[in-house]
Amino acid sequence: MFLFNWQFRIDKLGIKINCKVLIILLKVLLLYFVDENFKFYLSERMLIMDREIFERLDILCLSNQVSQIDKEKTIKALEYLEKKLNVKIEKEIGGMFATHLAKALSRINNKEAIEKTPEQVEKAIENCPELLEEAENLFKNILGIEKVPTGEISFIAMYICLLLNADFEKEVKKTL
C-alpha cells in the first residue's frame, strides 16, 4: 500500500482513492445507514431492502404512530421474510406492508387489533393456507407475540402474497 499526497493506492487492484472522495463516501454512509441514536444499519438488509421503507418507518416512529420497539420488530420481520421467501421488499407494496405491520404491532400492543378478517382479504388468501401459517409463524416465532387476532394475521398473509406476486412479476419482466 502506498500513501502520497492525500491519495491511497492499492497496488494489487490498481485503485486510487482520493481522501476527499473517501470522506464524502463516509458522510453518505453515515447519512443513510445511521439513525438518530447512532445505531448503525449497514448490513445485508440495506443491500436488499429499499431505503424508502426505512424512511417510512422513521416517519411513523417520529410522529409517535408506532414505538421504536415496533419499528425495530418490523425491520426484523422484513429481514426475516426477505431471507425466508427470497424476495426483495421495496417500493409501493413493500412500503405498504412495512407500514401495515408496524401499525399492526402498535394496535396489538394497545389492544386495538383488527379481530375479524374482511371479506376481500379472505378472498385474496383463500388459496394460500401456507401464507397464513407463515404469517402466524412470523408473529409467534420471529416477533415473539403469541396471541394475534385472525384479522391481523390475515392482513399480513395478504401482504406476503402481494410481495411474492410483485417479485414474480418483476422477474418475468426481466426475462422478456
N, CA and C atoms as a LAMMPS dump frame, in Angstrom:
ITEM: TIMESTEP
0
ITEM: NUMBER OF ATOMS
528
ITEM: BOX BOUNDS ff ff ff
-5.0000000000000000e+02 5.0000000000000000e+02
-5.0000000000000000e+02 5.0000000000000000e+02
-5.0000000000000000e+02 5.0000000000000000e+02
ITEM: ATOMS id mol type element x y z
1 1 1 N 0.845 -1.156 0
2 1 2 C 0 0 0
3 1 3 C 0.901 1.233 0
4 2 1 N 0.472 2.269 -0.7
5 2 2 C 1.271 3.443 -0.938
6 2 3 C 0.469 4.677 -0.567
7 3 1 N 1.008 5.557 0.278
8 3 2 C 0.314 6.767 0.695
9 3 3 C 1.107 7.971 0.227
10 4 1 N 0.49 8.831 -0.57
11 4 2 C 1.186 10.009 -1.077
12 4 3 C 0.18 11.074 -1.495
13 5 1 N 0.386 12.295 -1.046
14 5 2 C -0.402 13.445 -1.477
15 5 3 C -1.915 13.197 -1.371
16 6 1 N -2.346 12.763 -0.199
17 6 2 C -3.762 12.555 0.066
18 6 3 C -4.416 11.53 -0.858
19 7 1 N -3.669 10.592 -1.309
20 7 2 C -4.249 9.531 -2.129
21 7 3 C -3.774 8.186 -1.612
22 8 1 N -4.688 7.241 -1.609
23 8 2 C -4.328 5.873 -1.28
24 8 3 C -4.223 5.111 -2.59
25 9 1 N -3.257 4.225 -2.657
26 9 2 C -3.17 3.388 -3.845
27 9 3 C -3.066 1.946 -3.383
28 10 1 N -3.963 1.156 -3.869
29 10 2 C -3.926 -0.269 -3.565
30 10 3 C -3.324 -0.934 -4.785
31 11 1 N -2.049 -1.319 -4.669
32 11 2 C -1.293 -1.784 -5.828
33 11 3 C -1.892 -3.004 -6.512
34 12 1 N -2.344 -3.965 -5.75
35 12 2 C -2.852 -5.185 -6.375
36 12 3 C -4.062 -4.909 -7.263
37 13 1 N -4.89 -3.979 -6.848
38 13 2 C -6.097 -3.686 -7.614
39 13 3 C -5.918 -2.49 -8.547
40 14 1 N -4.872 -1.73 -8.328
41 14 2 C -4.637 -0.563 -9.167
42 14 3 C -5.672 0.526 -8.951
43 15 1 N -6.147 0.675 -7.713
44 15 2 C -7.198 1.649 -7.42
45 15 3 C -6.594 2.834 -6.677
46 16 1 N -6.92 4.025 -7.143
47 16 2 C -6.548 5.238 -6.426
48 16 3 C -7.814 5.841 -5.835
49 17 1 N -7.765 6.185 -4.578
50 17 2 C -8.909 6.809 -3.933
51 17 3 C -8.448 8.117 -3.308
52 18 1 N -9.025 9.189 -3.742
53 18 2 C -8.736 10.496 -3.183
54 18 3 C -9.391 10.579 -1.808
55 19 1 N -8.69 11.141 -0.823
56 19 2 C -9.23 11.226 0.532
57 19 3 C -10.517 12.047 0.584
58 20 1 N -10.615 13.083 -0.227
59 20 2 C -11.839 13.886 -0.234
60 20 3 C -13.028 13.039 -0.681
61 21 1 N -12.803 12.208 -1.678
62 21 2 C -13.866 11.312 -2.143
63 21 3 C -14.219 10.319 -1.047
64 22 1 N -13.206 9.822 -0.356
65 22 2 C -13.423 8.881 0.732
66 22 3 C -14.25 9.52 1.849
67 23 1 N -13.954 10.762 2.18
68 23 2 C -14.703 11.479 3.214
69 23 3 C -16.158 11.654 2.79
70 24 1 N -16.379 12.003 1.537
71 24 2 C -17.748 12.158 1.034
72 24 3 C -18.496 10.832 1.115
73 25 1 N -17.827 9.752 0.732
74 25 2 C -18.458 8.433 0.813
75 25 3 C -18.814 8.064 2.25
76 26 1 N -17.935 8.375 3.179
77 26 2 C -18.213 8.098 4.586
78 26 3 C -19.396 8.911 5.089
79 27 1 N -19.481 10.174 4.676
80 27 2 C -20.615 11.011 5.069
81 27 3 C -21.921 10.45 4.528
82 28 1 N -21.894 9.989 3.296
83 28 2 C -23.096 9.395 2.705
84 28 3 C -23.492 8.143 3.472
85 29 1 N -22.512 7.307 3.802
86 29 2 C -22.804 6.107 4.582
87 29 3 C -23.43 6.458 5.921
88 30 1 N -22.868 7.47 6.591
89 30 2 C -23.412 7.88 7.879
90 30 3 C -24.815 8.446 7.731
91 31 1 N -25.045 9.209 6.686
92 31 2 C -26.353 9.813 6.459
93 31 3 C -27.419 8.758 6.234
94 32 1 N -27.107 7.747 5.438
95 32 2 C -28.107 6.766 5.062
96 32 3 C -28.186 5.554 5.967
97 33 1 N -27.154 5.254 6.71
98 33 2 C -27.138 4 7.441
99 33 3 C -27.032 4.15 8.955
100 34 1 N -27.112 5.37 9.481
101 34 2 C -27.059 5.58 10.917
102 34 3 C -28.294 6.372 11.311
103 35 1 N -29.057 5.9 12.301
104 35 2 C -30.26 6.625 12.689
105 35 3 C -29.928 7.689 13.722
106 36 1 N -30.983 8.338 14.252
107 36 2 C -30.805 9.447 15.184
108 36 3 C -30.115 9.029 16.474
109 37 1 N -30.128 7.763 16.807
110 37 2 C -29.454 7.259 18.002
111 37 3 C -28.088 6.67 17.684
112 38 1 N -27.6 6.957 16.486
113 38 2 C -26.311 6.469 16.008
114 38 3 C -26.247 4.95 15.948
115 39 1 N -27.396 4.34 15.746
116 39 2 C -27.422 2.891 15.544
117 39 3 C -27.057 2.639 14.092
118 40 1 N -26.098 1.788 13.881
119 40 2 C -25.573 1.543 12.536
120 40 3 C -26.427 0.507 11.834
121 41 1 N -26.937 0.859 10.656
122 41 2 C -27.827 -0.018 9.922
123 41 3 C -27.181 -0.658 8.711
124 42 1 N -25.898 -0.569 8.553
125 42 2 C -25.267 -1.158 7.375
126 42 3 C -25.165 -2.666 7.575
127 43 1 N -25.95 -3.356 6.816
128 43 2 C -25.955 -4.811 6.888
129 43 3 C -26.493 -5.335 5.578
130 44 1 N -26.712 -6.625 5.54
131 44 2 C -27.269 -7.249 4.347
132 44 3 C -28.569 -6.588 3.937
133 45 1 N -29.375 -6.221 4.93
134 45 2 C -30.691 -5.673 4.614
135 45 3 C -30.614 -4.394 3.811
136 46 1 N -29.598 -3.569 4.036
137 46 2 C -29.51 -2.309 3.303
138 46 3 C -29.167 -2.558 1.848
139 47 1 N -28.568 -3.674 1.571
140 47 2 C -28.263 -4.002 0.191
141 47 3 C -29.486 -4.568 -0.511
142 48 1 N -30.426 -5.056 0.259
143 48 2 C -31.607 -5.681 -0.309
144 48 3 C -32.816 -4.759 -0.183
145 49 1 N -33.139 -4.396 1.019
146 49 2 C -34.347 -3.647 1.287
147 49 3 C -34.25 -2.194 0.821
148 50 1 N -35.343 -1.667 0.358
149 50 2 C -35.432 -0.31 -0.142
150 50 3 C -35.284 0.702 0.997
151 51 1 N -34.474 1.717 0.777
152 51 2 C -34.228 2.752 1.781
153 51 3 C -35.503 3.51 2.14
154 52 1 N -36.401 3.672 1.18
155 52 2 C -37.65 4.392 1.43
156 52 3 C -38.475 3.723 2.528
157 53 1 N -38.345 2.435 2.66
158 53 2 C -39.079 1.725 3.704
159 53 3 C -38.57 2.146 5.078
160 54 1 N -37.264 2.294 5.223
161 54 2 C -36.703 2.76 6.493
162 54 3 C -37.167 4.18 6.793
163 55 1 N -37.224 5.018 5.756
164 55 2 C -37.705 6.386 5.942
165 55 3 C -39.158 6.388 6.398
166 56 1 N -39.969 5.542 5.796
167 56 2 C -41.377 5.42 6.175
168 56 3 C -41.503 5.039 7.643
169 57 1 N -40.719 4.055 8.058
170 57 2 C -40.767 3.612 9.449
171 57 3 C -40.273 4.703 10.392
172 58 1 N -39.259 5.448 9.976
173 58 2 C -38.778 6.572 10.787
174 58 3 C -39.873 7.612 10.978
175 59 1 N -40.598 7.921 9.91
176 59 2 C -41.681 8.906 9.996
177 59 3 C -42.765 8.422 10.957
178 60 1 N -43.135 7.154 10.849
179 60 2 C -44.138 6.598 11.765
180 60 3 C -43.671 6.688 13.214
181 61 1 N -42.406 6.427 13.425
182 61 2 C -41.845 6.451 14.776
183 61 3 C -41.744 7.885 15.303
184 62 1 N -41.228 8.789 14.478
185 62 2 C -41.065 10.183 14.903
186 62 3 C -42.402 10.88 15.138
187 63 1 N -43.435 10.445 14.44
188 63 2 C -44.764 11.04 14.626
189 63 3 C -45.568 10.302 15.709
190 64 1 N -44.89 9.436 16.445
191 64 2 C -45.484 8.675 17.553
192 64 3 C -46.669 7.807 17.142
193 65 1 N -46.69 7.37 15.893
194 65 2 C -47.728 6.431 15.458
195 65 3 C -47.34 5.002 15.82
196 66 1 N -46.029 4.75 15.883
197 66 2 C -45.518 3.46 16.345
198 66 3 C -44.336 3.725 17.275
199 67 1 N -44.057 2.77 18.127
200 67 2 C -42.926 2.916 19.047
201 67 3 C -41.626 2.497 18.365
202 68 1 N -40.525 2.836 18.996
203 68 2 C -39.218 2.418 18.494
204 68 3 C -39.123 0.889 18.471
205 69 1 N -39.705 0.262 19.474
206 69 2 C -39.69 -1.204 19.539
207 69 3 C -40.473 -1.799 18.371
208 70 1 N -41.636 -1.214 18.066
209 70 2 C -42.432 -1.699 16.928
210 70 3 C -41.684 -1.497 15.618
211 71 1 N -40.982 -0.393 15.505
212 71 2 C -40.172 -0.125 14.302
213 71 3 C -39.093 -1.198 14.148
214 72 1 N -38.38 -1.489 15.238
215 72 2 C -37.314 -2.49 15.185
216 72 3 C -37.862 -3.893 14.912
217 73 1 N -39.015 -4.204 15.492
218 73 2 C -39.637 -5.507 15.221
219 73 3 C -40.05 -5.608 13.757
220 74 1 N -40.545 -4.507 13.204
221 74 2 C -40.939 -4.501 11.788
222 74 3 C -39.734 -4.765 10.906
223 75 1 N -38.624 -4.11 11.198
224 75 2 C -37.402 -4.318 10.415
225 75 3 C -36.943 -5.773 10.539
226 76 1 N -37.013 -6.302 11.751
227 76 2 C -36.642 -7.711 11.969
228 76 3 C -37.528 -8.634 11.133
229 77 1 N -38.822 -8.352 11.097
230 77 2 C -39.76 -9.172 10.321
231 77 3 C -39.471 -9.065 8.828
232 78 1 N -39.18 -7.862 8.353
233 78 2 C -38.88 -7.667 6.936
234 78 3 C -37.61 -8.415 6.54
235 79 1 N -36.598 -8.336 7.394
236 79 2 C -35.35 -9.07 7.131
237 79 3 C -35.619 -10.57 7.051
238 80 1 N -36.397 -11.06 8
239 80 2 C -36.729 -12.489 8.036
240 80 3 C -37.43 -12.91 6.752
241 81 1 N -38.44 -12.145 6.347
242 81 2 C -39.212 -12.509 5.153
243 81 3 C -38.365 -12.448 3.888
244 82 1 N -37.48 -11.453 3.811
245 82 2 C -36.601 -11.38 2.635
246 82 3 C -35.749 -12.636 2.516
247 83 1 N -35.205 -13.075 3.635
248 83 2 C -34.347 -14.265 3.607
249 83 3 C -35.164 -15.536 3.408
250 84 1 N -36.234 -15.679 4.144
251 84 2 C -37.046 -16.902 4.101
252 84 3 C -37.706 -17.096 2.739
253 85 1 N -38.291 -16.016 2.201
254 85 2 C -39.04 -16.126 0.949
255 85 3 C -38.221 -15.742 -0.273
256 86 1 N -37.011 -15.259 -0.026
257 86 2 C -36.125 -14.829 -1.108
258 86 3 C -36.799 -13.787 -2.013
259 87 1 N -37.363 -12.757 -1.365
260 87 2 C -37.991 -11.658 -2.099
261 87 3 C -37.309 -10.355 -1.724
262 88 1 N -37.433 -9.389 -2.598
263 88 2 C -36.905 -8.061 -2.325
264 88 3 C -38.071 -7.175 -1.903
265 89 1 N -38 -6.671 -0.693
266 89 2 C -39.074 -5.826 -0.179
267 89 3 C -38.735 -4.386 -0.534
268 90 1 N -39.551 -3.826 -1.43
269 90 2 C -39.249 -2.482 -1.91
270 90 3 C -40.494 -1.755 -2.383
271 91 1 N -40.304 -0.485 -2.613
272 91 2 C -41.276 0.428 -3.217
273 91 3 C -42.67 0.302 -2.624
274 92 1 N -43.672 0.364 -3.488
275 92 2 C -45.056 0.504 -3.052
276 92 3 C -45.535 -0.619 -2.141
277 93 1 N -45.486 -1.829 -2.629
278 93 2 C -46.035 -2.941 -1.843
279 93 3 C -45.22 -3.158 -0.572
280 94 1 N -43.907 -3.095 -0.689
281 94 2 C -43.057 -3.24 0.488
282 94 3 C -43.304 -2.142 1.506
283 95 1 N -43.489 -0.923 1.024
284 95 2 C -43.772 0.199 1.916
285 95 3 C -45.118 0.052 2.606
286 96 1 N -46.125 -0.353 1.838
287 96 2 C -47.454 -0.567 2.428
288 96 3 C -47.403 -1.69 3.46
289 97 1 N -46.671 -2.753 3.119
290 97 2 C -46.549 -3.879 4.041
291 97 3 C -45.846 -3.45 5.327
292 98 1 N -44.742 -2.742 5.197
293 98 2 C -43.994 -2.292 6.375
294 98 3 C -44.86 -1.389 7.247
295 99 1 N -45.582 -0.474 6.608
296 99 2 C -46.461 0.426 7.351
297 99 3 C -47.552 -0.365 8.063
298 100 1 N -48.182 -1.283 7.352
299 100 2 C -49.261 -2.065 7.969
300 100 3 C -48.733 -2.903 9.13
301 101 1 N -47.601 -3.543 8.951
302 101 2 C -47.052 -4.38 10.018
303 101 3 C -46.7 -3.546 11.246
304 102 1 N -46.056 -2.408 11.038
305 102 2 C -45.695 -1.546 12.167
306 102 3 C -46.946 -1.076 12.913
307 103 1 N -47.961 -0.671 12.155
308 103 2 C -49.217 -0.224 12.777
309 103 3 C -49.939 -1.399 13.448
310 104 1 N -49.861 -2.587 12.849
311 104 2 C -50.478 -3.774 13.451
312 104 3 C -49.832 -4.075 14.799
313 105 1 N -48.515 -3.991 14.863
314 105 2 C -47.816 -4.22 16.129
315 105 3 C -48.259 -3.202 17.17
316 106 1 N -48.415 -1.958 16.748
317 106 2 C -48.881 -0.909 17.65
318 106 3 C -50.312 -1.191 18.116
319 107 1 N -51.176 -1.594 17.184
320 107 2 C -52.567 -1.912 17.555
321 107 3 C -52.616 -3.09 18.529
322 108 1 N -51.794 -4.104 18.287
323 108 2 C -51.763 -5.269 19.178
324 108 3 C -51.335 -4.843 20.579
325 109 1 N -50.313 -4.012 20.667
326 109 2 C -49.842 -3.528 21.972
327 109 3 C -50.892 -2.693 22.691
328 110 1 N -51.696 -1.954 21.918
329 110 2 C -52.718 -1.075 22.5
330 110 3 C -54.083 -1.759 22.63
331 111 1 N -54.12 -3.071 22.396
332 111 2 C -55.37 -3.856 22.463
333 111 3 C -56.435 -3.312 21.505
334 112 1 N -55.998 -2.867 20.319
335 112 2 C -56.909 -2.332 19.298
336 112 3 C -56.779 -3.104 17.987
337 113 1 N -56.313 -4.325 18.057
338 113 2 C -56.021 -5.114 16.855
339 113 3 C -57.284 -5.414 16.053
340 114 1 N -57.089 -5.618 14.757
341 114 2 C -58.182 -5.999 13.864
342 114 3 C -58.518 -7.459 14.154
343 115 1 N -59.727 -7.683 14.641
344 115 2 C -60.137 -9.027 15.044
345 115 3 C -60.645 -9.856 13.874
346 116 1 N -61.539 -9.279 13.098
347 116 2 C -62.219 -10.016 12.034
348 116 3 C -61.543 -9.747 10.697
349 117 1 N -61.439 -10.781 9.897
350 117 2 C -60.841 -10.648 8.57
351 117 3 C -61.894 -10.134 7.589
352 118 1 N -61.607 -9.007 6.918
353 118 2 C -62.542 -8.514 5.904
354 118 3 C -62.705 -9.528 4.765
355 119 1 N -63.869 -9.518 4.149
356 119 2 C -64.202 -10.483 3.103
357 119 3 C -63.218 -10.432 1.932
358 120 1 N -62.798 -9.222 1.533
359 120 2 C -61.865 -9.093 0.402
360 120 3 C -60.524 -9.737 0.723
361 121 1 N -60.087 -9.598 1.96
362 121 2 C -58.815 -10.198 2.372
363 121 3 C -58.949 -11.718 2.381
364 122 1 N -60.073 -12.21 2.876
365 122 2 C -60.307 -13.662 2.87
366 122 3 C -60.229 -14.228 1.46
367 123 1 N -60.847 -13.526 0.518
368 123 2 C -60.818 -13.983 -0.876
369 123 3 C -59.395 -13.973 -1.434
370 124 1 N -58.628 -12.958 -1.055
371 124 2 C -57.263 -12.828 -1.576
372 124 3 C -56.356 -13.961 -1.111
373 125 1 N -56.623 -14.49 0.078
374 125 2 C -55.718 -15.503 0.638
375 125 3 C -56.342 -16.891 0.743
376 126 1 N -57.554 -17.076 0.238
377 126 2 C -58.242 -18.354 0.427
378 126 3 C -57.495 -19.543 -0.171
379 127 1 N -56.712 -19.313 -1.191
380 127 2 C -55.965 -20.413 -1.821
381 127 3 C -54.524 -20.51 -1.331
382 128 1 N -54.213 -19.788 -0.26
383 128 2 C -52.826 -19.755 0.233
384 128 3 C -52.757 -20.038 1.732
385 129 1 N -53.149 -21.226 2.178
386 129 2 C -53.087 -21.511 3.619
387 129 3 C -51.655 -21.47 4.16
388 130 1 N -50.688 -21.757 3.293
389 130 2 C -49.29 -21.719 3.747
390 130 3 C -48.853 -20.3 4.104
391 131 1 N -49.469 -19.297 3.481
392 131 2 C -49.131 -17.913 3.817
393 131 3 C -49.722 -17.516 5.165
394 132 1 N -50.884 -18.057 5.488
395 132 2 C -51.453 -17.837 6.823
396 132 3 C -50.534 -18.442 7.883
397 133 1 N -50.038 -19.636 7.613
398 133 2 C -49.101 -20.284 8.537
399 133 3 C -47.824 -19.461 8.677
400 134 1 N -47.343 -18.927 7.56
401 134 2 C -46.127 -18.11 7.595
402 134 3 C -46.353 -16.832 8.396
403 135 1 N -47.526 -16.219 8.236
404 135 2 C -47.849 -15.006 8.996
405 135 3 C -47.927 -15.318 10.492
406 136 1 N -48.55 -16.437 10.842
407 136 2 C -48.61 -16.858 12.247
408 136 3 C -47.207 -17.112 12.791
409 137 1 N -46.386 -17.793 12.012
410 137 2 C -45.006 -18.064 12.397
411 137 3 C -44.236 -16.76 12.607
412 138 1 N -44.46 -15.812 11.731
413 138 2 C -43.786 -14.514 11.836
414 138 3 C -44.089 -13.864 13.182
415 139 1 N -45.362 -13.819 13.536
416 139 2 C -45.742 -13.201 14.811
417 139 3 C -45.22 -13.996 16.003
418 140 1 N -45.412 -15.306 15.996
419 140 2 C -45.075 -16.117 17.167
420 140 3 C -43.577 -16.338 17.323
421 141 1 N -42.94 -16.826 16.296
422 141 2 C -41.544 -17.249 16.425
423 141 3 C -40.525 -16.155 16.142
424 142 1 N -40.858 -15.211 15.305
425 142 2 C -39.896 -14.16 14.962
426 142 3 C -40.092 -12.928 15.838
427 143 1 N -41.352 -12.532 16.032
428 143 2 C -41.637 -11.317 16.798
429 143 3 C -41.992 -11.602 18.255
430 144 1 N -42.198 -12.864 18.593
431 144 2 C -42.466 -13.234 19.983
432 144 3 C -43.837 -12.83 20.497
433 145 1 N -44.833 -12.761 19.611
434 145 2 C -46.188 -12.385 20.017
435 145 3 C -47.076 -13.621 19.877
436 146 1 N -47.549 -14.126 20.998
437 146 2 C -48.316 -15.377 20.996
438 146 3 C -49.752 -15.199 20.525
439 147 1 N -50.449 -14.224 21.069
440 147 2 C -51.875 -14.062 20.771
441 147 3 C -52.07 -12.925 19.775
442 148 1 N -52.329 -13.312 18.534
443 148 2 C -52.56 -12.338 17.468
444 148 3 C -53.92 -12.647 16.851
445 149 1 N -54.797 -11.642 16.783
446 149 2 C -56.118 -11.87 16.19
447 149 3 C -56.025 -12.306 14.73
448 150 1 N -57.013 -13.077 14.316
449 150 2 C -57.067 -13.613 12.954
450 150 3 C -57.024 -12.51 11.904
451 151 1 N -57.68 -11.395 12.174
452 151 2 C -57.699 -10.294 11.209
453 151 3 C -56.307 -9.784 10.889
454 152 1 N -55.487 -9.6 11.906
455 152 2 C -54.115 -9.11 11.688
456 152 3 C -53.285 -10.154 10.94
457 153 1 N -53.433 -11.411 11.321
458 153 2 C -52.692 -12.482 10.636
459 153 3 C -53.081 -12.537 9.162
460 154 1 N -54.368 -12.407 8.894
461 154 2 C -54.849 -12.465 7.507
462 154 3 C -54.31 -11.313 6.667
463 155 1 N -54.294 -10.113 7.241
464 155 2 C -53.753 -8.971 6.506
465 155 3 C -52.277 -9.184 6.176
466 156 1 N -51.52 -9.686 7.125
467 156 2 C -50.092 -9.921 6.89
468 156 3 C -49.912 -11.006 5.83
469 157 1 N -50.728 -12.05 5.875
470 157 2 C -50.665 -13.1 4.845
471 157 3 C -50.964 -12.513 3.468
472 158 1 N -51.947 -11.61 3.396
473 158 2 C -52.279 -10.973 2.121
474 158 3 C -51.088 -10.171 1.588
475 159 1 N -50.43 -9.426 2.475
476 159 2 C -49.267 -8.644 2.046
477 159 3 C -48.114 -9.547 1.611
478 160 1 N -47.926 -10.658 2.29
479 160 2 C -46.888 -11.605 1.869
480 160 3 C -47.198 -12.109 0.461
481 161 1 N -48.466 -12.402 0.213
482 161 2 C -48.891 -12.839 -1.118
483 161 3 C -48.595 -11.753 -2.158
484 162 1 N -48.912 -10.505 -1.836
485 162 2 C -48.64 -9.39 -2.753
486 162 3 C -47.148 -9.239 -3.021
487 163 1 N -46.335 -9.394 -1.967
488 163 2 C -44.879 -9.298 -2.138
489 163 3 C -44.364 -10.385 -3.072
490 164 1 N -44.844 -11.589 -2.877
491 164 2 C -44.412 -12.699 -3.731
492 164 3 C -44.837 -12.477 -5.177
493 165 1 N -46.05 -11.995 -5.376
494 165 2 C -46.531 -11.732 -6.736
495 165 3 C -45.756 -10.606 -7.4
496 166 1 N -45.47 -9.543 -6.652
497 166 2 C -44.72 -8.414 -7.216
498 166 3 C -43.319 -8.846 -7.61
499 167 1 N -42.688 -9.656 -6.766
500 167 2 C -41.342 -10.134 -7.065
501 167 3 C -41.357 -11.047 -8.292
502 168 1 N -42.373 -11.893 -8.392
503 168 2 C -42.502 -12.792 -9.539
504 168 3 C -42.698 -11.995 -10.83
505 169 1 N -43.579 -10.995 -10.797
506 169 2 C -43.83 -10.17 -11.987
507 169 3 C -42.563 -9.451 -12.438
508 170 1 N -41.774 -8.987 -11.474
509 170 2 C -40.532 -8.291 -11.807
510 170 3 C -39.551 -9.234 -12.496
511 171 1 N -39.458 -10.459 -12.006
512 171 2 C -38.564 -11.445 -12.62
513 171 3 C -39.018 -11.802 -14.031
514 172 1 N -40.326 -11.894 -14.224
515 172 2 C -40.855 -12.198 -15.557
516 172 3 C -40.51 -11.072 -16.526
517 173 1 N -40.655 -9.83 -16.072
518 173 2 C -40.341 -8.677 -16.93
519 173 3 C -38.868 -8.663 -17.33
520 174 1 N -38.006 -9.113 -16.446
521 174 2 C -36.571 -9.159 -16.76
522 174 3 C -36.278 -10.124 -17.902
523 175 1 N -37.035 -11.198 -17.956
524 175 2 C -36.773 -12.209 -18.985
525 175 3 C -37.368 -11.846 -20.339
526 176 1 N -38.286 -10.895 -20.366
527 176 2 C -38.926 -10.514 -21.64
528 176 3 C -38.103 -9.541 -22.441
